[in-house]
Amino acid sequence: MSKGLRYMLVAVLFFAAMNVLIKFIPRIGPVEIVFFRSIVSFLISFFMLHRLKVSVWGNNKKWLIIRGIAGSIGLLLFFTTIKQMPLGSAVAIQYLSPIFTSVLGIYIVKERVYSIQWLFFLVSFAGVIIIQGFDPRVTQFQLVIGVCSALASGMAYNSIRKLKLSEHPLVIIFYFPLITIPLTGVYMLFTAWTTPNLMELVILVLIGLATQFAQYFMTKAYQLEELSKVSSVQYVGIVFALLFGFVLFDESYTLKSFVGIVIVLTGVVLNVVFKSRIDERS
């Protein structure tokens, strides 16, 4: 397995941990969660870049800003869906992002996606649907929010790929809190603020740490590998979600769940193997 794929697997694990942690603080709104998460990311990124003697401002400011804006929109909308609908359904809708990533990549970074890869994407997404089903509790408006979140995430991932040669991964990550902190801060000035208790504050910090690690490894993965190759690995997140559910919430699973897992992994493995063979020939 290539280094880029290993990085993406680690990122997916941290993102799954983040999703679970959010469920533990139902009192805290999505904008407030993003604000605290951004504070943690800002401090870690700033001090690490200072220690490495790397400028926090980067070189390609246009795409750094686009990455920050797209990432902010994607995360705010995703946290909103996590708060408003069941976790499994929110995550399942978010799994449209690998498809959007590959589609946008054709035009933004000029990467080729072979016809058979679309089939592999659909196989993995079908596996997610088999596991989660079509949830009648999800409204059309919530569905639109989830799809927009996945689309914004796809744009953010393409921006990372665009910056692969010019920027340090921590600079790319730094632009996310640089944009989200003032946006969410201004928003919270005009809305109700929920003061977190000690346990909620600890969980908010852990969410920030989990997403910081996730963003770092994901950024490294997208800088090293083609979008269509690593984006499909995100589907493994559904396996992590089921595993966390079993360990932390004593959830049991049906045969349908295991069939769905096999289908998800089949689509991911086929796509990775196919792209690896194409890369070896070129």
C-alpha positions in Angstrom: 0.0 0.0 0.0 1.3 3.4 -1.0 2.1 6.1 1.6 -0.7 8.3 0.3 -3.3 5.5 0.9 -2.0 4.9 4.4 -2.3 8.6 5.2 -5.9 8.6 4.0 -6.8 5.6 6.1 -5.4 7.3 9.2 -7.3 10.5 8.3 -10.6 8.5 7.9 -10.0 7.0 11.4 -9.6 10.4 13.0 -12.7 11.8 11.1 -14.7 8.8 12.4 -13.6 9.6 15.9 -14.6 13.2 15.4 -18.1 12.2 14.3 -18.6 10.1 17.4 -17.3 12.9 19.7 -19.8 15.4 18.3 -22.7 13.1 19.3 -21.5 13.4 23.0 -22.2 17.2 23.2 -25.8 17.6 22.0 -26.1 21.0 23.8 -23.4 22.6 21.7 -24.5 24.0 18.3 -22.6 23.2 15.1 -21.2 26.8 14.6 -19.9 26.8 18.2 -18.2 23.4 17.6 -16.5 24.6 14.5 -15.4 27.8 16.3 -13.7 25.8 19.1 -12.3 23.2 16.6 -10.8 26.1 14.7 -9.2 27.7 17.7 -7.4 24.4 18.5 -6.4 24.0 14.8 -5.2 27.6 14.7 -3.0 27.3 17.7 -1.4 24.0 16.8 -0.8 25.0 13.1 0.6 28.4 14.1 3.1 27.1 16.7 4.2 24.2 14.6 4.8 26.4 11.5 6.7 28.9 13.7 8.8 26.1 15.1 9.5 24.8 11.5 10.3 28.4 10.4 7.7 28.2 7.7 5.6 31.3 6.8 2.0 30.9 7.8 0.8 32.9 4.7 2.0 30.5 2.1 2.6 31.2 -1.6 -0.5 30.5 -3.6 -2.9 32.7 -1.6 -5.8 32.4 -4.1 -6.1 28.6 -3.8 -5.3 28.7 -0.1 -8.3 31.1 0.5 -10.5 28.9 -1.8 -9.5 25.9 0.2 -10.3 27.7 3.5 -13.7 28.9 2.3 -14.8 25.6 0.8 -13.6 23.7 3.8 -15.4 26.0 6.2 -18.7 25.7 4.3 -18.3 21.9 4.0 -17.6 21.4 7.7 -20.3 23.8 9.0 -22.9 22.1 6.8 -21.7 18.6 7.8 -21.8 19.4 11.5 -25.3 20.8 11.0 -26.4 17.5 9.4 -24.8 15.5 12.3 -26.9 17.6 14.7 -30.1 17.4 12.8 -30.2 13.8 11.6 -29.0 10.4 12.6 -25.2 10.0 12.5 -25.3 7.1 10.0 -27.5 9.1 7.6 -25.4 12.2 7.8 -22.2 10.2 7.2 -23.8 8.3 4.3 -24.8 11.5 2.5 -21.3 12.9 3.1 -20.0 9.9 1.2 -21.0 11.7 -2.0 -17.9 13.8 -1.6 -15.5 11.3 -3.3 -17.7 11.4 -6.4 -17.8 15.2 -6.4 -14.1 15.3 -5.8 -13.4 13.2 -8.9 -15.9 15.1 -11.0 -14.4 18.5 -10.1 -10.9 17.1 -10.4 -11.5 16.6 -14.1 -11.9 20.3 -14.6 -9.8 21.8 -11.8 -6.6 19.7 -11.7 -7.1 18.0 -15.1 -7.0 14.5 -13.7 -8.4 11.7 -15.8 -11.1 9.4 -14.3 -11.7 6.2 -16.2 -15.2 5.0 -16.9 -14.8 1.9 -14.8 -13.8 4.0 -11.7 -17.3 5.5 -11.7 -18.6 2.0 -11.3 -16.3 1.4 -8.4 -17.5 4.6 -6.7 -21.1 3.6 -7.2 -20.4 0.1 -5.8 -19.0 1.6 -2.6 -21.8 4.2 -2.3 -24.3 1.4 -2.8 -22.7 -0.5 0.1 -23.2 2.6 2.3 -26.9 2.7 1.3 -27.3 -1.0 2.1 -25.8 -0.4 5.6 -27.8 2.7 6.4 -30.8 2.5 4.1 -32.9 5.5 3.1 -33.8 7.2 6.3 -37.4 8.5 6.3 -36.4 10.9 9.1 -34.2 12.9 6.7 -36.1 15.8 5.2 -35.5 17.2 1.7 -34.0 20.4 3.2 -31.6 18.3 5.3 -30.7 16.3 2.2 -29.9 19.4 0.3 -27.6 20.6 3.2 -25.8 17.3 3.2 -25.3 17.3 -0.6 -24.0 20.9 -0.5 -21.6 19.8 2.3 -20.3 17.0 0.1 -19.9 19.3 -2.9 -18.0 21.9 -0.8 -15.7 19.2 0.6 -15.0 18.0 -3.0 -14.0 21.6 -3.9 -11.7 21.7 -0.8 -10.0 18.5 -1.7 -9.3 19.7 -5.2 -7.8 22.9 -3.8 -5.4 20.7 -1.7 -4.4 18.9 -4.8 -3.9 22.2 -6.6 -1.5 23.2 -3.8 0.5 20.0 -3.7 3.8 21.5 -5.0 3.7 25.0 -3.5 2.5 24.6 0.1 3.4 22.9 3.4 0.5 20.8 4.6 0.2 22.8 7.8 -0.1 26.1 5.8 -3.0 24.6 3.9 -4.6 23.5 7.3 -3.8 27.0 8.8 -6.0 28.8 6.3 -9.1 26.8 7.5 -9.2 28.4 11.0 -7.9 31.6 9.6 -11.2 31.9 7.7 -13.6 30.1 10.0 -12.7 31.8 13.3 -13.8 35.3 12.2 -16.9 33.9 10.3 -18.1 31.8 13.2 -17.1 34.4 15.7 -19.2 37.2 14.1 -22.1 34.8 13.7 -22.1 33.9 17.4 -22.1 37.6 18.4 -25.7 37.8 17.1 -26.9 34.3 18.3 -27.3 32.5 21.6 -24.1 31.2 23.1 -24.0 27.9 25.0 -21.4 28.0 27.7 -19.8 24.5 27.7 -19.3 22.7 31.0 -15.9 21.1 31.9 -16.7 17.8 30.2 -18.1 19.5 27.1 -15.0 21.7 26.9 -12.7 18.6 27.1 -14.7 17.0 24.2 -14.5 20.2 22.2 -10.7 20.1 22.6 -10.6 16.4 21.6 -12.7 17.2 18.5 -10.2 19.9 17.6 -7.3 17.5 18.0 -9.0 14.7 16.1 -9.8 17.0 13.2 -6.4 18.5 13.2 -4.8 15.1 12.8 -7.4 14.1 10.2 -6.8 17.2 8.2 -3.1 16.8 8.3 -3.0 13.2 7.1 -5.8 13.9 4.5 -3.8 16.8 3.1 -0.7 14.7 2.9 -2.7 12.0 1.1 -4.1 14.4 -1.5 -0.7 15.9 -2.1 0.9 12.5 -2.8 -1.8 10.7 -4.8 -4.4 11.3 -7.5 -7.8 12.4 -6.3 -9.7 9.5 -7.8 -7.4 7.0 -6.2 -7.4 8.2 -2.5 -10.9 9.8 -2.3 -12.6 6.4 -2.5 -10.7 5.3 0.6 -13.1 7.6 2.5 -15.7 4.9 2.2 -13.8 2.9 4.7 -15.1 5.4 7.3 -18.4 3.6 7.4 -16.5 0.5 8.7 -14.9 2.6 11.4 -18.3 4.1 12.3 -19.8 0.7 12.7 -16.8 -0.4 14.8 -17.1 2.6 17.1 -20.8 2.0 17.4 -20.2 -1.6 18.5 -17.4 -0.7 21.0 -18.8 2.5 22.5 -22.6 2.2 22.2 -23.0 -1.6 22.3 -24.7 -1.6 18.9 -25.4 -4.9 17.1 -25.5 -5.4 13.4 -27.4 -7.6 11.0 -26.3 -9.7 8.1 -27.2 -6.7 5.8 -24.6 -4.6 7.6 -21.8 -7.1 7.0 -22.9 -7.5 3.3 -22.8 -3.7 3.0 -19.3 -3.6 4.5 -18.0 -6.2 2.0 -19.5 -4.2 -0.9 -18.0 -0.9 0.3 -14.5 -2.5 0.7 -14.9 -4.2 -2.7 -15.4 -0.9 -4.5 -12.5 0.7 -2.7 -10.1 -2.1 -3.3 -11.0 -2.4 -7.0 -10.5 1.3 -7.5 -7.2 1.4 -5.7 -5.9 -1.7 -7.5 -7.0 -0.4 -10.9 -5.4 3.0 -10.4 -2.2 1.4 -9.1 -1.9 -0.8 -12.2 -2.5 2.3 -14.4 0.2 4.2 -12.6 2.6 1.3 -13.0 2.1 1.3 -16.8 2.5 5.0 -17.2 
